[in-house]
Amino acid sequence: MRNVDYLILGGGIAGTTAAEEIRRKDENSSITIITEEADRLYSRVLLPHFLRNENTPESLFVRPVDSYPQKNLELLTSTKITKVDTQNRQVTTDKEEFSYKKLLIATGGKVNRLQTPGAELPGVVYLRTLTDAKKIKEQMALSKNAIVIGGGFIGIEFAQSFIKNNLKTTSIVLEKSFWESVVGENSAKLLTQILTELGVTVLTESEVVEFSGEGKLQGVKLKNGQTLPADIAGVGVGIHMELSHLQDSGLMINKGVLTNEYLETSVPSVWAAGDIAEFKDLVTGKVHQLGNWSNASAQGRAVGINMAGERIAFQTTSMYSINIFESNFSFLGDPVVDEQTEVIERGDLAIKKLGRLLIRNDVIVGASLINLPLERNVLTNLIKNKTKITSSKAKLSDFSFDLSAIS
């Protein structure tokens, strides 16, 4: 049993940022970071750029290898956490046991894997880790025909990475247009148009029911009976939280680890941050998770300060943006449409500029923007400040109306 003052489970951006914030506040206590991955902190955001030959492997790393010992941070890689016991303040791994004074859970998520027949064939790939990205790059070099399964940001990244590597690319979409269930009908049509113009064949209202091949992927069979040639299939169907090691831990768990606005869990001296934290969001008023890099980084900073002895509430307006070659797509705030949400669109499909504003109680709570980067900051401030837009609501759909005029 090893004794550690601060034990951090997860070596991603949330866990690493928290460790660095703790060290700034506390020069002498012991800090140990445990990660299941083989590598130190690297940028998940840059992995698609690595696939497109825009980044070298070394440029993906966010911290130099000697930064950990320089800051007196112990990093344990390739170490699997098997049990968390908050009652006795102990954590068990596949290598050793730890006793802690304060604990942070920042283990992130893992990709959802298809159970479709043949999904285990080499060539069916997922993008989450640096190891995944290296395998995908090797596979692309041996491929001519590529399939993308799933919408969302990962589906977009797969599509443009395959195209950039000169692969004949087909995107298989369950809906009438790309990602329609999340971004709405018109935005989905525009995303479909953008991908099509890039050279992606988008098959809508389609579903893969089988992967086929002898020892490797050679084709995919669709629900309508059609079979497409495929050397590589990029799958992006979301992530889940690995919570098995937290069973019987004493923590309150739902989809993730439940926390308050200070990222404190239901157990004293235990915090959670990053994708796994299901936190009380002071901006939206919801208890939910935000799975993106910028949020994880901001939470890591806040939770590190709190663990070191201060107490500040975490508050941010989530923003995630992606370039699709010459186009840009962004999510702001809360992207979920429910029965209380009013949706107002601005822009036009014809000019390839479209905004989708989500409103509750006369307050903009979220937005998606296609090729409207100049509206990001204005909308972020409106969401953050919970600005009432009652008098301006009728003008929002008018693309000539300047959003900065809302006060």
N, C-alpha and C positions, 0 to 999 in steps of 0.2 A: 504494500500500500504506500503510494507516494502522496505527500501532502502538498497542496498547491493553494495559494491565496485566491487567484482568479483562474478558473478553468473555463475555457471557451471551446464549445463544440461546433466546429465548422470553420474552415479556413478561407471562405470566400470574402467578398468585399464587406459584408456586415460584420463578420467575426474579426477580420483583420483590422478594420477601422476602429472597432470597439477596443481591441487590444492596444492600439496606438494611443487612443484617447485616454485609456486608463493609465498608460505609462506616462503621459504628459502630466497627469494629476498625481500619480503615485510613483515615485522614482525607485522605490526599494522592494515592493512586494513582488512575489513570483507570479508570472503569467504564463500559462501553457495553452497553446492552440492545438486542437486535435482535428485532423481532416482525414476523410476516407480516401481522398484523391492522392495521387502520387506527386503532385506538383504544388509549389507555393502559389500564392495569389496570382491569377492571370485574369484578363478581361474576357468575360463571356460575350460581351458586346462585340468584340473584335473577331470572334471566331469565324463568322461568315466572311469577313474581309480576308482572313487567312485562306479560306477556301477559294477566294477569288484572286489569290496571289497578290493581294495588296498589303499584306503584312508577313514578315518573317516569323517563325516560331518564337524567337527570342524577344521580339518586339511586343508579344502578347502579354509578357509578364509585367505586372503593375509595380512590383517591388523588386529591387536588386536582391540577389541571393544573400548578401551580407547584411541586409537591413535588419533581419531578425536578431542576430547576435548583437548588432550595434545598439539595438533598443532593449536588449536583454529580454527578448521574447523567445520562448521555446516553441518550436514548431515540430509537431509529430505528424508526418505524412503516412499514407497507406495504413491507417489505423482505423479499424471499424469499432464503433460504439455499440455495445451489446446490451447495456442496462444502465438506467439512471435511477438512483435511489435517493430521493430528496429528503426522506425522513432521517437517514443516516449521513446525508451529504456525501454520497459516494457515487462514482461513475466507473463502470467496468468496460474495458475494451477487450479486443481479441489478443492483446499483448500484456496488459497490466491493469491494475486498479488504482484509482485516484480518490483522495479525500480532498474536498474543496471547502473554502469559506464562502465564495460567491461563484455562481454558475451562470453562464450565458449559453442558450441554445440557439444556434444560428446555422443549422445543418441544411437549410434550403430544401429544394425539391428534386425529385427524380422523374425522368420522362415516363409517360404512359406508353406501354408497349402493346402492340396489336396481338390479339389471340387468333387472328385469321390463319387458316391453314397455309403452311409454307412460310410464315412470317419469320421463322428462325433461319432461313436461308442466308448465306453470305451475300451481301448486296442490299439487304433491307437495313437501312441505317437510320440512326437518330442523332440529333445534334444537341448536346448539353455540355459535354466536357471537352477538354483539350484532347484527350485520348480519342473521343468520338470524331473530332475534327480531323485528326491525323488519319484515321481509318477511312473517313469519307474521301479525303484528298487522294489517298492511294487507290480507292475504288473508282473515282472519277477518271483517273488516268487510264483505266482499263475499260472504260465504258463508252458507248455511243448513244444509247437510248436511256432516258431518265424519266422517272415517274415521281410526282409530288403528291403526297396524301395528307390532307388536312389544310385548313386555312390558317389564318392568324399570321403573326410575325414570322414564325419559323417556316411556314409554308412559303411566304414571300421570299425569305432568305434562301431557302432551298432552290426555288425557281430561278432567281437571278444568278445564283452561284452555278447552277447547272448550265444556264445559257452562257454565262461568261466563260465556261470551260468547253464551249462548243458542243454541248450535248443536245440532242433532239429531246425536248422537254414537254411532258404532258402533265397537267395538274388535274387531279381527280377531285371534284367538289360535290358534296352531297346536296347542296342547295342550288337555287336557281342562278346564283351568282356567287363570286368568291367572298366568303366570310359574311354572308348576308345576315345571319342570325345575330351578329354582333354589331355590324356597322350600318345595317339598314339597306333597303333595296337600292337606292340610287348610288350610295357610296360603293356598294358591292358591284354594281354595274360598272362604275368608273374604275375600280381596282381590276376588274376582269378585263376591261378595255386596255388598261395600261399594260397588264401582263401579256395580253394577246399581241399588242403592238411590239413588245419586246421579243416576240417569237415563241411564246409559250402557248401551247394548245390547251385550252381550258375546257374540260368535259364536265358540264354541269349535270346535276341530278343523277350522279353516277356513284358507284361504290365498288371498291375492290373486294372480291369474295375469296380470292385465292392467289397465292404467289406460287409460281411453278419454276422448275429447273432441276437439273441433275448436278447436285453438289454446289450449285451457285444459282443466283437469281437469273432467270432467262425471260420471264414474262409474268404479266398480271392478268387475271381474269376478272372481268367486270360482271355486275349483277345481271346485265342484259345479255350475257353470253359472249360478249366480245373479248378477245384476248389481244393484249398489246405487248410488243417486245419490250423488254426492260433488262438492263444490266445493273441498274442501281435504282432504288426506291427510297426517297427521303420522306420520313414519316414525322409529322408534327401534330400530335393530337393531345397536347397539353401535358401538364406535370401533376404529380401528386406528392404529398408529404410522406416521407418514411417515418412512421410513428411507432413501429413495433418495439423499439428500445425504450419507449416512454410509457408503455403499458405498465400499470401498477406503480408508476413513478410518484403518484400523488398530485400530479399537475392536472388542471382542467384542460381537456383536449376536445376540439371539434374537428374541423378540417385541418386545423393547425393547432398551435399552442396558444391558448387564449391569454391575452394581456390587457392591461388598462392603457391609458394614454401615456403612461410613463414607461411602457414596455415591461412592466412588472407582471409576473405570473401570479397565480393563486397561492404560490408558496413563497415565503420570505427568502430573500437572498438568491432568487432565481429569476432571470430575465429571458426574454426571447426577442429576436430581431431578424429582419430579412424576410424571405419568402415564407418561412414557417410561422411567423408571428401573425396571429389573427387578433388584430389590435383595435382598440377604440379610436376611431378616426375623428378628430375634433373638427375637421373641415366638413366632412360629409355627414357626421353624426352616426355613422354606421360602425359596426364591428365587422371587419373584413380583412382580407389579405391583399397586398399589392406586390405582385411578382415582377419587379424590374430592378435594374442595376442602380438607378439614381435613388430610388426609395430605400433599397438595402444599404446603400452608402450613408444616407442621411440617418437612418435608424441606427446604424452602427455607431455613428458619432454621438447621437443622443444617449444611447444606452451605455456607452462607455463612460460618459460624463456622470450618468446616474449611478453606475456601479462603483465609481470612484468616490461617491459620497454626496454629490449634489442631487437635486431633484427637479428636472425640467421636463415638461410635457413635450412629446413628439408631435409636431404639426408640420405638414407639408402638403402641397398640391402636386399630386403625381403627374408626371409627364413622360411619355415615351415616344420617340420619333425614329423613323426609319426612312432611308432613301431607297427608292426603287429606280435605279439608274438616274434619270434626270428628274424624276418625280419625288415628292416627299409626302409621307403620311404620319400623322401624329394623333396620339390619344392624350387627353387631358382630364384630370379629375376622376370622377366616378363614371365609367363607361356603361354601366348596367341600366337598361331601360326596364322599369316596372310599371305597375298600374298607376302610380302617382307621377310618372314622368311625362312631361310634354316635350315633343320633339319639334324643333324648328330648323329648317334647312336654309342655307344661303349659298349663293354661287350657282354654277350651271355645269351640267355634264358636257355641254358643247364646248366650253372653254377649259375643261379639265380642272376646274377649281370648285371644290365642294366642301362646305362646312356643315356639320350636324351638331346642333346645340341641344343639350339635355337640360330641362328646367323642372324644378320642383318648388312649389310655393313662391313662384316669381323670383327664384334665384337660379342662376346657371350653375349646375353642379358637375357637368362634364361636357366634353366635346370631342369630336373626331374631325380632323382637318386633312384634306387632300390638296396639296399644292397651295396652301395658304400659310406659309411660315410666318408672315408678318403679323398674323392674328394670334399667334401662340402666347406671347407675353401679355397682351391685353386680356385675353380670356383667362389666363392663369391667375392674374390679379383679381378679376371679377369673381372667379371661383373661390380663391383664398379669402377674399374680403366679404363673401356672401352678399354681394351687392344686389339690392332689389332692382329689378329691371321692369317694373310695372309700366312706367310711362313710355318705355322704349320697346316693349315687347313686339308691338305691331310693326316696328321698323326693322327688326332683326332679319327678316327674310329678304329685305332689300339689300342687295349686294353693294350698292353704292353708299349705304349707311356705314359711317365710321364707328366701329365698336368702342373706340376710345372716348366717344362722346357720352358714353354711359358713365354716370357718376353716382 
